[in-house]
Amino acid sequence: MLVIPAVDVMQGKCVRLVKGDPTNMKVYFDNPVEAASRWADEGAQLIHLVDLDAAIGTGQNIETIGKIIEGVPVKTQVGGGIRTLEKAEKLFRLGASKVIFGTTCILNSTLVEEAVKSFGSERVAAAIDTTSRGKVALHGWRTKSEVDYLDLARSVEIMGVGTIIFTSVSVDGTLKGPPIEQIRTVVSIVRTPVVASGGIGSLEDLVKVARTGVEGAIVGTALYEEKFTLKQAMEAVKNVA
């Protein structure tokens, strides 16, 4: 299983939010390039970049995202407010390896299908951000829908995306542990590779996630709070079947 460090950008800084709440924000690096460089230096093969301002509709950090992509010698996947093909194309021109559609998967599924045709499925991911009751959150988690997370997983698979990124909103940034049963259920109903995100607070959590059969796990707060190192994380899941 791939361990994928997260670099979330808000107002030009590398931050972490608790449960996606902008009022509960902690800045870890004034320059997000330094954060991404740290994870690249420690052995990351892929870095997860999110433009939080774009996701919630309060601005854009595309210049900063571009500097991060240019500044690290590893692959990057980028999400947050990607709602047009033009925005996706711009991110690819900046050097992104993969773009992540979230809200668009529900509100404009045709666009996601067009992205798959234009860029190839391996370069397009779908984010399924789920509340504790299994409903999908939209617009940077500020809007709660009535769409069931499993229904959306089936739908994005039909759209042809190459990866599903499943995040539990209710535990993201809390270090309280991921929803293992929800993750296992998503993995069981789709053939599309799944990446899990949200709530990982220990190496034990990471091993539990690895055992669900996911392709990767995104880790943010636990790395920034030094609950474990990236090297320890990669070692912990190395031989998990």
N, C-alpha and C positions, 0 to 999 in steps of 0.2 A: 504493500500500500504506500502510495505517495503521501508524504507530509508536506503540506503547502502553507507556507507562512502568508498571513494577510497583512496588507498595507492599506489601511483605510484613510482616505484624504478628505479633510474638511477645512475650508478656509486656508488652504495651502499647507496645512500641517498634517503629520501622521498622528491619528487619534484612534481611540477605541470608545465605542458607546456601549451602554448597558441596555440591552433589549431594544437597540435601535433608537434610543431616546436622545435627541441632540442636547437636551438640557442636562444629561448625565454623561458628560464627555470628559475624557482625560487625554491630554496631549503628551505623547511620548517622544516625538522628534519634531522640532520646528521645520526641519528639512526632510521630507519623506524619502528623498534619494538616499540619505544616510541609513534609514531603516531598511530599505530594499537591499542596499549594498551589504549591510550586516548579514542578512539572511543568505544572500548569494555567496558571501565569503564563508559562511558556515555550512554550505553544501546544498542549499535549496536547488531543486531542478526546475521548479515552477513557482512563481509568485502571484498571489491573488490580489489584484488592485481594484479598489472600489472608490468611485467618485461619489461621496455621500451627498454633497451639495446638489449634484445633478440628479441623484436618486430622489431627493425630497423636493426638488424644484426651487432651490434657493440660490443657484449659481452653477458655475462650471469650474473644474480644475484641470481642464484638458492640457494646458501648458505644463502643469506640474506632472501629470500622468506621462506626458511625452518625455520629460526630463528623466523620470524614473526608468522608463523603458530603455531610453538611450544610455542610462548610467549603469545598467546591470547586464552582465553577459549571460543571463538565463532567460528562459521563456516566461512570458507574462500573460495572464488572462485578465480581462478588464470588464467590469460591470459598473452599473450606476447610471440610470437615465439614458440608456441607449434605446431610442424610440424611432430612429430613422435609419435607412440604409446608408445615408450620407455620413451619419455619425460613426457607424460601424466602419465604413470605408476610411474615414479619417484616422481612426484608431489603428487600423491595419497599416496605413501609410506611415504612422508613427512607429510601427514595429511590433504591435501587439500580436501575440500568437493566436489568441482566441478572444471573442467577444461574448458577453453574457447578457441575454435578454431576460428581463423579469416581468414587470407589469405588462409589457408588450405581448407576452405569450397569451395573455387573457384578452387584452383589449384590441389587439391587432395581429392575430395569429398568421394572417396572410403575409405580413411583413417578415415574420420569422421564417416561414416557408421560402420566401424569396431570398432571404439571407443564406439559407442552406443551399439553394440552387446557385447563388452567385459566388459564395465563398467556399462551399464544401462543408459537409456536416462536422468534420473534425475541427473546424474553426468556429463553430457556433455552439454555445451552451445555453441551457435554460435554467434560470434560478427559480426554485420553488421555496418560497419563504412562508413557513407554516406556523400558525398559532397553536396553543396547547390543545385546542379542540379540533385541530385538523383542518382548519380553514386557511386559505391563502391570503397573505397580506400584500398590499400593493403600495405603489408610490413611496418607496423608501420606508415601508411598513407603517405609514401613517393612516392608510385606509384598510379596513378589514372587509374582505369579500365573503361571499357564501359559497365560493368554489372549494370543493373538497380536494385536498392535496393529492390523493391517489387518482382522482379523475384528471387532474392537471398533468400528473406524471404520464398517464396513458396518452393524453392529448399531445404533449410535446414529443413523445416518442413517434407518434404518427407524423408530426411536423418534420421529423428527420434530424433533430438536433443530435450532436455527437456526445454530449455530456449533460447530465442532470445534476445541478448543485442544490442539494437539499439542506435548508437551514431552519433550525428551530428558533423562532423569534423569542419565545418565552424564556429561553436560557442563554441566548447569545450574550457574551460579555460577562456572564455571571460566575463562571468557573464551577457551576453546580452540577455538571455532568450532562451528557447528551441524551436525547430520547432514543435509546437503543432499539426499542420495539418499533417505533415509527420508521427509523432508518432501515431496519431489517425488512419491514413490510414493503417499503419503496423498492428496495433491491430485488425483492421476490416477484414483483409484478411487472417489471420492465427488463428488457435486454440491454437497454442503453446503460453505459457505465454511469455509476452514481458517485458523486463526491459529497461527503457529509460535512456540515459546518454547524457550530453553535454549542457552547456549554462545556467544551473540553477543558478540564482543569488539572488533569494529572496524567501520568504515563499509563496508569490503569485504565482511565477513560479512553485513551488512545488505542490501547490494545483491544478493548471491548468493541470500539468502532471498527477496527481492522477485521475483527471476527464476523462482522455482518456481511462481508463480501464487497464492500465499497472499493472503488478504484483509488480514492484518495480522501484525505481529511484536511480541512482548512483549520489552521490554528492561529489565533490572534492573541487575545489577552494573556493566556497562559505563558506564551513566549515573552511578551513584553513585561509581565510581572515576574519573570524568571522562576516560574514553577518547575521548569525543566529547560534544558537547552535543545536546540534543533538537532544537534548530534545525538543526544539521548533519545529524542523522539524517534528519529530515523532508526536507531539501533533497536528500540523497543518493539517496533513493528516489522523488523527485517524478516523474521522467520514465522510470522503469524499466518496460519493457514485459514 
